[in-house]
């Protein structure tokens, strides 16, 4: 497709997250005014904080819970993602096998229960977020990718974790979603749901408020300190004194400074098309409305929305030198053009389709690709971060972990090696920037050749990683 056609497809796109433009977006709740006291303070109004506040009240309805959010509920990653809600807690089977082979079966069980728990919560609290348990297909666009998916499938069978998982050849995958680039796929029919991410955040906000959580938006937490038997968090408008504090700030600088080197921000970008006509939808199939993601290191993820648009994201993973989250990085026209080019290569039958929305946002990436957990201030503060793009579902599990840790309880979650150990930290820049750039180039070469070079093999041995 010509560059002129690519440009034309993006001409009318609004640089704004599609999900956040919903006319049902709730008004922000008032900022904190003066000092408050509570049993539990939750810092951060994304999924991590919302799930923590909700589960805390469900565990103990009498617990006094306050939640503060620097901007508005769901404003950051929770309102900007693709809406893939996965059962996996480990960023996929391969990463889980590499890092926690001895407890992978338990992690898969806990992940499945967590996804069921999300579905149950939506039903009990009447949260309408277009939840569809439609599954996901990892598609191969090159023979070596299909070889990798075949190896993963055989490993799942060996471990007895292949229920609901099917290996698809070229004809079978194209019968599900038709692209000339697909050569096969691995279909997980039950382990992933599609949803509207902003409506999930707003629904959790309402559910928390209904249970008595006091929510203050436009209230950043700026400092954390011990105060007597509890903690104090300073904001621009007053202090919150709490017996316990849960930090759900993720990509933003943690109030526990020593864990800041454990994450870096990586920017991810997304396009959304205009609604497909009946004829356009028929040309690609997609009757079962699964999520899809290709199997490359620099991968795309794509899905159908409730009103039959295609969301298309991924590929570029941009690390900003210095590791700062900056608003000007929320948009990157050169990435939008690259994504549009890739979109029409995948779906040439949709030539002429236009994009209506473009946006980006920061993901909290850690060196093991999946969340880590811990405590500070003698167990009075808990944190969870590093979800690396897998937070829509896994943050609920992380919330349970934080509440277990704050209670001082030994549970099946807190006994996990995944929970007890931290990832390796990132070095400071320019070392981190150089390492990430070298890694990205090596991953691009592997995508093209199917061969993992010396740099990537060394990173594997060191337990380091980089992913979008």
C-alpha positions, 0 to 999 in steps of 0.5 A, spaced: 500 500 500 502 506 498 505 511 503 499 516 500 494 511 502 497 510 509 497 517 510 490 518 508 487 512 512 490 516 518 488 523 516 482 524 520 484 520 526 483 523 533 489 523 537 485 520 543 484 514 547 478 511 543 475 508 550 476 514 554 471 518 549 465 514 551 459 519 553 458 515 559 465 517 562 463 519 570 465 525 573 471 526 577 470 525 584 473 531 589 480 532 591 482 531 598 481 537 602 484 537 609 487 531 613 484 524 613 485 518 617 483 510 615 485 503 616 487 502 609 490 507 604 490 505 596 495 510 592 493 509 585 486 509 581 488 504 576 486 497 576 491 495 581 489 500 586 481 499 584 482 492 585 485 492 592 480 497 594 474 493 592 477 486 595 479 490 601 472 491 602 469 485 600 474 481 605 472 486 611 466 490 610 468 494 616 475 496 614 475 504 612 479 505 605 481 511 602 483 511 595 487 517 592 489 518 584 493 523 581 489 524 575 482 521 574 480 514 575 482 509 569 486 515 566 493 512 564 494 505 562 488 502 565 484 506 560 489 506 554 490 498 553 487 494 548 482 490 553 485 483 553 484 480 560 488 474 560 488 468 565 496 468 565 500 471 571 507 470 567 506 473 561 505 467 557 507 459 558 514 460 555 516 466 560 513 462 566 517 455 564 523 459 563 522 463 570 518 458 575 518 451 572 517 448 578 510 452 580 508 453 573 502 449 574 500 452 580 501 459 577 496 457 571 491 454 576 491 461 580 491 465 574 484 461 571 481 462 578 483 469 578 480 470 571 473 467 573 473 471 579 474 477 575 468 475 571 464 473 578 465 480 580 463 483 574 456 479 575 455 481 582 457 488 581 453 489 575 459 492 571 458 492 564 464 492 560 463 488 554 466 482 557 467 476 552 470 470 554 472 469 547 479 467 547 486 469 544 489 466 538 497 467 537 498 467 530 504 465 526 506 469 520 513 465 519 515 458 519 519 459 524 514 462 529 509 456 527 515 451 530 515 455 536 508 455 537 508 447 536 513 447 541 509 451 546 503 446 545 507 440 546 510 443 552 503 444 554 501 437 553 506 434 557 504 438 563 497 437 562 495 444 561 493 443 554 485 443 556 482 448 551 488 449 547 488 448 540 494 448 534 491 451 528 494 450 521 494 455 515 487 453 513 484 452 520 487 459 523 484 463 516 478 460 517 477 463 524 480 470 521 483 471 514 489 474 513 494 472 507 500 473 512 497 467 517 501 460 517 498 457 523 496 459 530 495 457 537 488 458 540 487 458 547 479 458 547 478 459 555 484 463 558 483 470 555 477 475 555 476 481 551 473 487 554 472 495 554 478 497 559 475 504 561 468 501 562 472 496 567 475 502 571 469 506 571 465 500 573 470 498 579 470 505 581 462 505 582 463 498 586 468 501 590 464 507 592 458 503 593 462 499 598 464 505 602 471 507 599 472 514 599 475 516 593 479 522 591 481 524 584 486 529 582 490 528 589 497 525 587 501 522 593 507 526 594 511 523 600 510 517 604 513 516 611 512 512 618 508 516 623 507 512 630 504 505 629 502 507 621 504 511 615 502 518 613 502 520 605 502 527 603 498 530 598 498 537 595 491 538 599 493 535 606 495 528 609 492 521 609 494 517 616 493 510 615 494 503 619 496 500 612 498 503 605 498 499 598 501 502 592 498 501 585 502 506 582 506 502 577 509 505 571 509 512 575 515 513 580 514 509 587 513 512 593 518 507 596 524 509 592 528 503 593 524 499 588 524 505 582 530 501 579 526 495 578 521 498 572 522 502 566 517 505 562 516 503 555 511 506 550 506 502 546 501 505 541 494 503 538 490 505 532 482 504 532 479 503 525 472 506 523 466 500 524 467 495 519 461 494 514 458 487 514 461 486 507 468 488 510 467 484 516 465 478 512 471 479 508 476 477 514 471 472 518 472 473 525 465 471 527 468 468 534 471 475 536 477 472 539 483 477 540 489 475 536 497 477 537 502 475 532 508 471 535 514 475 533 518 479 539 516 485 536 508 483 536 502 486 534 495 485 538 489 486 535 481 485 536 474 487 534 470 492 539 463 491 541 461 496 535 466 492 530 472 496 529 479 493 529 483 495 534 491 494 532 497 496 537 504 494 539 510 493 535 514 499 537 516 499 544 519 506 545 524 507 551 525 514 553 532 516 555 532 517 562 526 513 564 521 519 565 514 518 563 512 524 559 506 527 556 509 528 549 511 521 548 503 519 548 503 520 541 508 518 535 506 519 528 511 515 525 509 509 529 502 510 527 504 510 520 508 504 521 502 500 524 497 502 519 502 500 514 502 493 517 495 493 518 494 493 511 499 488 510 495 483 514 488 485 511 489 487 504 482 486 503 480 492 508 484 497 503 480 504 504 478 503 511 480 509 515 482 510 522 478 514 527 483 514 533 490 514 535 494 514 542 499 511 546 501 510 553 507 508 558 507 500 560 511 499 567 516 494 564 520 489 569 526 484 567 522 478 568 516 481 564 511 479 569 509 483 576 513 483 582 511 484 589 513 486 596 513 490 603 516 496 606 516 500 612 516 493 617 510 490 613 506 496 613 506 498 606 505 493 600 507 494 593 505 490 586 508 493 579 512 491 573 506 488 569 509 489 563 502 490 559 499 484 562 495 488 568 488 488 565 487 481 569 493 480 573 492 486 577 486 483 581 491 477 583 496 482 585 491 486 589 490 479 593 497 479 594 498 486 597 492 484 602 495 478 604 502 481 605 499 487 609 495 482 613 502 478 615 498 472 612 502 466 609 497 464 603 498 460 597 500 466 593 505 469 598 508 462 598 510 462 591 517 463 589 514 468 584 511 473 589 517 472 594 523 474 589 524 480 586 526 481 579 533 484 577 534 492 577 535 496 570 542 499 570 542 507 570 542 510 563 546 511 558 547 503 560 539 501 560 538 505 554 544 502 550 542 495 552 534 496 551 536 499 544 541 493 542 536 488 545 531 491 540 535 490 534 537 483 536 529 481 537 528 484 530 533 480 527 530 474 530 524 476 528 527 476 521 531 470 521 528 465 527 535 465 530 537 468 537 543 471 537 549 471 542 546 478 545 539 475 546 542 468 549 546 472 554 540 476 556 537 469 557 542 467 562 542 473 566 535 473 567 534 479 563 528 481 558 525 486 554 518 486 551 512 491 549 
